[in-house]
Amino acid sequence: MTEMMNNLDKKHIQNEEMKEIRKRMLMILDKIEGGHKLKFATKINASTGNIDAWFKADGTTLPGFKALRNIAAEYRINLNWLVLGEGTMHIEEQIHPDQELVKENEFLKGQIAAFEKILSKKE
């Protein structure tokens, strides 16, 4: 009897987790693709049949690893967010301090060149 209850609890937890993943996938579909399933399917290289199965409210089908990887790559989605609900939706580019300094240096060089050009015209 206890084993049966444990199995029911596990099944309930699994269903809830699947609903949460489905909800996050719907956010991607709606926010990024405006709800266009065909566009979504094409970009992640999945069939429309798979897409329909993934988004069925009572369905038990979720995307496999390849589809999840394609979603993450195409839309820069954080897989921890998609699968576990942890973190932010999008992956933020990690810029190292050295890279920031290089960008700032290039920007300042451009500004100096522009000012030198203006000054040379005045002379």
Z-matrix of the N, CA and C atoms (Angstrom, degrees):
N
C 1 1.443
C 2 1.530 1 110.69
N 3 1.332 2 117.34 1 -44.62
C 4 1.462 3 121.67 2 -179.84
C 5 1.525 4 110.62 3 -63.87
N 6 1.328 5 116.15 4 -40.17
C 7 1.461 6 120.38 5 178.90
C 8 1.526 7 110.44 6 -62.55
N 9 1.315 8 116.34 7 -40.09
C 10 1.460 9 121.42 8 178.79
C 11 1.534 10 110.47 9 -63.28
N 12 1.332 11 116.76 10 -41.07
C 13 1.464 12 121.77 11 178.47
C 14 1.534 13 109.88 12 -65.29
N 15 1.332 14 116.61 13 -41.57
C 16 1.465 15 120.67 14 178.52
C 17 1.521 16 111.09 15 -61.90
N 18 1.328 17 116.63 16 -42.08
C 19 1.459 18 121.12 17 178.28
C 20 1.524 19 111.11 18 -63.37
N 21 1.331 20 117.12 19 -40.73
C 22 1.463 21 120.97 20 177.87
C 23 1.523 22 110.75 21 -65.09
N 24 1.329 23 116.66 22 -41.19
C 25 1.463 24 120.78 23 177.54
C 26 1.528 25 110.84 24 -62.53
N 27 1.330 26 116.49 25 -44.60
C 28 1.458 27 121.13 26 179.70
C 29 1.526 28 110.57 27 -61.91
N 30 1.324 29 116.03 28 -42.66
C 31 1.459 30 121.05 29 -179.74
C 32 1.529 31 110.23 30 -63.79
N 33 1.337 32 116.08 31 -41.71
C 34 1.464 33 120.64 32 179.05
C 35 1.528 34 110.44 33 -63.51
N 36 1.317 35 117.09 34 -44.36
C 37 1.467 36 121.56 35 179.10
C 38 1.524 37 110.28 36 -62.59
N 39 1.337 38 116.23 37 -43.16
C 40 1.457 39 121.11 38 178.67
C 41 1.522 40 110.57 39 -60.40
N 42 1.334 41 117.19 40 -45.07
C 43 1.461 42 121.22 41 179.79
C 44 1.523 43 111.05 42 -62.00
N 45 1.315 44 116.93 43 -40.73
C 46 1.466 45 120.83 44 178.99
C 47 1.527 46 110.80 45 -65.55
N 48 1.327 47 116.84 46 -41.29
C 49 1.465 48 120.82 47 178.18
C 50 1.524 49 110.61 48 -63.65
N 51 1.328 50 116.85 49 -41.05
C 52 1.459 51 121.33 50 178.45
C 53 1.525 52 110.53 51 -63.45
N 54 1.320 53 116.83 52 -40.29
C 55 1.470 54 120.61 53 178.20
C 56 1.522 55 110.75 54 -62.33
N 57 1.323 56 116.25 55 -40.14
C 58 1.464 57 120.24 56 -179.48
C 59 1.531 58 111.04 57 -67.19
N 60 1.327 59 117.32 58 -41.75
C 61 1.467 60 120.93 59 177.09
C 62 1.521 61 109.32 60 -62.92
N 63 1.315 62 116.44 61 -45.14
C 64 1.466 63 121.97 62 178.92
C 65 1.535 64 110.04 63 -58.91
N 66 1.327 65 116.63 64 -42.14
C 67 1.466 66 121.30 65 -179.96
C 68 1.537 67 110.43 66 -62.41
N 69 1.325 68 116.56 67 -42.17
C 70 1.463 69 119.72 68 179.30
C 71 1.531 70 111.04 69 -68.56
N 72 1.326 71 117.12 70 -36.19
C 73 1.465 72 119.94 71 176.58
C 74 1.526 73 110.52 72 -65.17
N 75 1.322 74 116.50 73 -38.20
C 76 1.468 75 120.20 74 176.64
C 77 1.526 76 111.05 75 -63.00
N 78 1.318 77 116.68 76 -35.68
C 79 1.466 78 120.23 77 176.53
C 80 1.525 79 110.21 78 -61.08
N 81 1.320 80 116.73 79 -42.87
C 82 1.467 81 120.84 80 178.63
C 83 1.522 82 109.24 81 -63.23
N 84 1.322 83 115.79 82 -49.14
C 85 1.461 84 121.06 83 -178.56
C 86 1.524 85 110.93 84 -58.56
N 87 1.313 86 117.47 85 -47.85
C 88 1.466 87 121.45 86 -176.62
C 89 1.522 88 112.84 87 -72.90
N 90 1.329 89 116.79 88 -48.81
C 91 1.467 90 120.15 89 -175.06
C 92 1.521 91 113.31 90 -71.48
N 93 1.311 92 116.62 91 -38.13
C 94 1.465 93 119.23 92 -173.11
C 95 1.524 94 112.10 93 -96.73
N 96 1.306 95 117.17 94 -40.55
C 97 1.467 96 120.38 95 -176.49
C 98 1.527 97 112.99 96 -107.67
N 99 1.318 98 117.45 97 7.64
C 100 1.465 99 120.42 98 177.75
C 101 1.518 100 113.47 99 61.25
N 102 1.324 101 116.75 100 25.97
C 103 1.461 102 121.58 101 178.12
C 104 1.523 103 114.51 102 83.99
N 105 1.335 104 117.48 103 5.09
C 106 1.468 105 121.10 104 -178.09
C 107 1.528 106 110.71 105 -81.31
N 108 1.320 107 115.83 106 101.38
C 109 1.470 108 120.75 107 -176.94
C 110 1.522 109 112.63 108 -65.96
N 111 1.331 110 117.05 109 -37.93
C 112 1.464 111 119.83 110 -178.58
C 113 1.532 112 110.67 111 -64.33
N 114 1.315 113 116.34 112 -43.15
C 115 1.466 114 121.23 113 177.80
C 116 1.533 115 110.20 114 -61.17
N 117 1.327 116 115.46 115 -44.91
C 118 1.461 117 122.15 116 178.34
C 119 1.524 118 110.13 117 -59.75
N 120 1.339 119 116.29 118 -48.45
C 121 1.470 120 121.83 119 -178.92
C 122 1.524 121 111.10 120 -59.72
N 123 1.326 122 116.10 121 -44.57
C 124 1.459 123 120.73 122 -179.00
C 125 1.525 124 111.14 123 -62.44
N 126 1.332 125 116.26 124 -45.18
C 127 1.467 126 120.04 125 -176.80
C 128 1.523 127 113.11 126 -66.50
N 129 1.330 128 117.20 127 -31.63
C 130 1.472 129 118.32 128 -178.55
C 131 1.522 130 112.12 129 -102.16
N 132 1.350 131 115.94 130 7.46
C 133 1.461 132 121.87 131 176.78
C 134 1.529 133 112.11 132 60.08
N 135 1.335 134 115.47 133 49.83
C 136 1.469 135 121.31 134 178.21
C 137 1.527 136 108.48 135 -125.74
N 138 1.314 137 116.42 136 157.60
C 139 1.460 138 119.83 137 178.30
C 140 1.527 139 109.85 138 -79.26
N 141 1.324 140 115.82 139 155.09
C 142 1.468 141 119.17 140 177.77
C 143 1.524 142 110.26 141 -66.76
N 144 1.322 143 117.06 142 -28.23
C 145 1.470 144 120.66 143 175.76
C 146 1.522 145 111.21 144 -62.65
N 147 1.329 146 115.76 145 -43.51
C 148 1.469 147 119.58 146 176.60
C 149 1.520 148 110.77 147 -62.73
N 150 1.326 149 116.02 148 -44.77
C 151 1.467 150 120.43 149 -179.49
C 152 1.524 151 109.73 150 -58.79
N 153 1.327 152 116.60 151 -46.57
C 154 1.473 153 119.98 152 179.20
C 155 1.524 154 111.10 153 -60.12
N 156 1.325 155 116.86 154 -41.72
C 157 1.472 156 120.49 155 179.78
C 158 1.526 157 110.99 156 -64.85
N 159 1.328 158 117.35 157 -39.48
C 160 1.465 159 120.58 158 -179.29
C 161 1.517 160 112.30 159 -65.33
N 162 1.335 161 116.16 160 -32.99
C 163 1.459 162 119.49 161 -174.21
C 164 1.525 163 114.34 162 -96.99
N 165 1.327 164 117.84 163 3.01
C 166 1.471 165 120.02 164 174.84
C 167 1.518 166 108.83 165 -63.89
N 168 1.332 167 116.44 166 128.90
C 169 1.474 168 120.81 167 -177.33
C 170 1.521 169 111.97 168 -60.09
N 171 1.314 170 116.71 169 -37.09
C 172 1.467 171 120.02 170 -178.04
C 173 1.528 172 112.06 171 -101.35
N 174 1.317 173 115.95 172 9.71
C 175 1.458 174 120.23 173 -175.70
C 176 1.513 175 113.43 174 -75.12
N 177 1.298 176 114.09 175 161.32
C 178 1.465 177 120.22 176 178.71
C 179 1.526 178 110.58 177 -119.09
N 180 1.335 179 116.13 178 12.94
C 181 1.455 180 120.67 179 -178.26
C 182 1.518 181 110.19 180 -100.20
N 183 1.300 182 115.58 181 129.55
C 184 1.457 183 121.95 182 174.74
C 185 1.523 184 108.46 183 -123.58
N 186 1.323 185 117.36 184 159.09
C 187 1.462 186 119.17 185 179.01
C 188 1.519 187 111.90 186 -64.89
N 189 1.312 188 114.78 187 149.65
C 190 1.457 189 120.50 188 176.34
C 191 1.521 190 111.01 189 -83.44
N 192 1.315 191 115.30 190 -175.03
C 193 1.464 192 121.33 191 -176.42
C 194 1.521 193 112.16 192 -58.33
N 195 1.331 194 117.25 193 -46.08
C 196 1.468 195 120.99 194 -177.09
C 197 1.526 196 110.57 195 -60.20
N 198 1.320 197 117.13 196 -44.33
C 199 1.466 198 120.61 197 179.88
C 200 1.526 199 111.01 198 -66.11
N 201 1.331 200 116.82 199 -42.17
C 202 1.467 201 120.06 200 178.17
C 203 1.527 202 110.90 201 -61.82
N 204 1.319 203 115.67 202 -42.44
C 205 1.469 204 120.69 203 178.25
C 206 1.528 205 110.40 204 -61.94
N 207 1.342 206 116.62 205 -41.73
C 208 1.462 207 120.70 206 179.39
C 209 1.528 208 111.73 207 -66.22
N 210 1.332 209 116.70 208 -39.18
C 211 1.471 210 120.92 209 177.26
C 212 1.527 211 109.16 210 -62.10
N 213 1.321 212 115.67 211 -47.11
C 214 1.466 213 120.51 212 -178.79
C 215 1.530 214 110.94 213 -61.39
N 216 1.315 215 116.95 214 -43.99
C 217 1.466 216 120.92 215 -177.59
C 218 1.528 217 111.69 216 -70.50
N 219 1.308 218 117.32 217 -45.54
C 220 1.469 219 121.51 218 -176.11
C 221 1.522 220 112.59 219 -66.76
N 222 1.321 221 116.22 220 -41.53
C 223 1.466 222 120.13 221 -173.55
C 224 1.531 223 113.34 222 -108.73
N 225 1.329 224 117.22 223 4.98
C 226 1.478 225 122.25 224 -177.22
C 227 1.525 226 110.57 225 54.19
N 228 1.336 227 114.27 226 48.77
C 229 1.460 228 121.85 227 -178.86
C 230 1.525 229 109.35 228 -92.55
N 231 1.305 230 115.31 229 137.78
C 232 1.457 231 123.13 230 176.47
C 233 1.535 232 107.73 231 -75.32
N 234 1.326 233 117.40 232 115.00
C 235 1.472 234 120.64 233 -178.63
C 236 1.522 235 112.49 234 -63.16
N 237 1.324 236 117.84 235 -31.90
C 238 1.470 237 119.25 236 175.39
C 239 1.523 238 110.29 237 -61.19
N 240 1.323 239 116.78 238 -39.53
C 241 1.464 240 120.67 239 177.85
C 242 1.531 241 109.86 240 -66.86
N 243 1.325 242 116.51 241 -47.44
C 244 1.461 243 120.70 242 -175.83
C 245 1.522 244 112.36 243 -63.33
N 246 1.307 245 117.34 244 -47.28
C 247 1.466 246 121.07 245 -174.37
C 248 1.528 247 112.79 246 -87.60
N 249 1.325 248 116.64 247 -41.32
C 250 1.467 249 120.11 248 -173.46
C 251 1.526 250 114.43 249 -106.50
N 252 1.330 251 116.28 250 -13.16
C 253 1.460 252 119.50 251 -177.12
C 254 1.518 253 112.79 252 77.16
N 255 1.326 254 117.38 253 19.45
C 256 1.467 255 122.06 254 -177.94
C 257 1.524 256 110.52 255 -107.03
N 258 1.321 257 116.12 256 140.75
C 259 1.461 258 120.69 257 177.48
C 260 1.516 259 111.88 258 84.24
N 261 1.331 260 114.88 259 -161.76
C 262 1.459 261 120.93 260 -178.59
C 263 1.518 262 110.16 261 -99.00
N 264 1.328 263 115.43 262 161.90
C 265 1.457 264 121.32 263 -177.65
C 266 1.535 265 112.16 264 -62.27
N 267 1.307 266 116.34 265 -48.39
C 268 1.465 267 120.40 266 -175.01
C 269 1.521 268 111.32 267 -100.76
N 270 1.310 269 114.13 268 149.59
C 271 1.458 270 120.83 269 175.31
C 272 1.519 271 106.90 270 -80.50
N 273 1.294 272 115.63 271 126.30
C 274 1.460 273 120.61 272 177.15
C 275 1.523 274 107.68 273 -89.80
N 276 1.318 275 114.76 274 139.77
C 277 1.465 276 118.01 275 177.38
C 278 1.514 277 109.16 276 -68.04
N 279 1.296 278 115.31 277 131.67
C 280 1.457 279 120.94 278 177.93
C 281 1.527 280 107.56 279 -88.81
N 282 1.318 281 115.78 280 116.62
C 283 1.464 282 120.09 281 177.61
C 284 1.519 283 107.71 282 -108.75
N 285 1.302 284 115.60 283 126.38
C 286 1.455 285 120.83 284 178.41
C 287 1.521 286 108.89 285 -78.51
N 288 1.316 287 117.94 286 152.19
C 289 1.468 288 120.76 287 -179.96
C 290 1.528 289 112.86 288 -52.35
N 291 1.327 290 117.38 289 -38.20
C 292 1.463 291 120.28 290 179.71
C 293 1.521 292 110.85 291 -62.67
N 294 1.326 293 117.03 292 -39.53
C 295 1.459 294 121.01 293 179.06
C 296 1.525 295 110.49 294 -65.48
N 297 1.318 296 116.89 295 -38.68
C 298 1.464 297 120.59 296 177.72
C 299 1.520 298 110.40 297 -62.87
N 300 1.326 299 116.82 298 -41.97
C 301 1.463 300 120.82 299 179.14
C 302 1.523 301 111.31 300 -64.59
N 303 1.319 302 117.28 301 -40.17
C 304 1.460 303 120.98 302 178.41
C 305 1.527 304 109.71 303 -62.38
N 306 1.339 305 116.86 304 -45.06
C 307 1.468 306 120.41 305 178.99
C 308 1.526 307 110.92 306 -62.14
N 309 1.316 308 116.43 307 -44.40
C 310 1.463 309 120.63 308 179.80
C 311 1.525 310 110.46 309 -63.88
N 312 1.316 311 117.05 310 -40.89
C 313 1.456 312 122.08 311 178.68
C 314 1.531 313 110.74 312 -61.07
N 315 1.326 314 117.03 313 -45.44
C 316 1.467 315 121.29 314 178.88
C 317 1.524 316 110.63 315 -62.56
N 318 1.325 317 116.64 316 -41.82
C 319 1.462 318 121.29 317 178.46
C 320 1.526 319 110.11 318 -60.96
N 321 1.326 320 116.90 319 -47.30
C 322 1.463 321 121.33 320 -178.46
C 323 1.529 322 111.59 321 -65.10
N 324 1.330 323 117.37 322 -37.44
C 325 1.465 324 120.45 323 175.99
C 326 1.527 325 110.40 324 -59.93
N 327 1.328 326 115.42 325 -41.73
C 328 1.468 327 120.16 326 177.92
C 329 1.517 328 111.69 327 -63.82
N 330 1.322 329 116.73 328 -41.42
C 331 1.465 330 121.10 329 178.48
C 332 1.528 331 110.81 330 -63.92
N 333 1.317 332 117.25 331 -44.21
C 334 1.469 333 121.69 332 179.12
C 335 1.526 334 110.20 333 -61.38
N 336 1.324 335 116.65 334 -45.10
C 337 1.467 336 120.65 335 179.41
C 338 1.528 337 110.50 336 -60.82
N 339 1.321 338 117.28 337 -40.69
C 340 1.465 339 120.98 338 179.29
C 341 1.523 340 110.78 339 -64.87
N 342 1.317 341 117.43 340 -43.03
C 343 1.467 342 120.99 341 178.59
C 344 1.529 343 111.30 342 -65.81
N 345 1.328 344 116.75 343 -41.03
C 346 1.466 345 120.20 344 178.08
C 347 1.522 346 110.87 345 -61.40
N 348 1.313 347 116.56 346 -38.33
C 349 1.466 348 121.51 347 178.84
C 350 1.525 349 110.02 348 -64.60
N 351 1.324 350 116.54 349 -44.37
C 352 1.468 351 121.37 350 178.95
C 353 1.527 352 109.92 351 -62.97
N 354 1.323 353 117.09 352 -44.91
C 355 1.466 354 121.36 353 -179.39
C 356 1.524 355 112.01 354 -64.79
N 357 1.322 356 117.15 355 -37.89
C 358 1.467 357 120.01 356 -179.04
C 359 1.527 358 110.84 357 -67.98
N 360 1.319 359 118.64 358 -28.77
C 361 1.465 360 122.05 359 177.95
C 362 1.525 361 110.87 360 -72.35
N 363 1.319 362 117.51 361 -29.88
C 364 1.458 363 121.91 362 -178.68
C 365 1.524 364 111.63 363 -76.45
N 366 1.310 365 117.96 364 -22.85
C 367 1.473 366 121.58 365 -176.99
C 368 1.465 367 112.37 366 -80.45
